């Protein structure tokens, strides 16, 4: 069974293999931020919220996603292993 932890570990590994960092993102006093901030070569920055398969963003997480996207950042919600490669490619080639 695939868990949120498995998905997060694979994301970190794939980003590292592409030359980037997928750092844990914690913002005290500002709840609902995505789990990871992804930094790729060429000053490319995106955020990722990791969910167990089939799980959806909570309302506060949706609001934070909207806030970050309105500032021009990409925010990905990843709930399966199969989409990680496409997300990493999309950030890298943005």
PEQUICOR-V204740 format. One line per field, one symbol per residue. psi: psi as a letter, one per 40 degrees, with the letter a starting at -180 (. if undefined). A space follows every 10 residues. Layout:
psi = ???
//
This chain:
psi = hhiddddddd dddddddeea hgihhhgheg ieiidihhhi iffhhiihhh iiheiiiidd ddddddddde eeihhhhhei ddeddddddd dde.
//
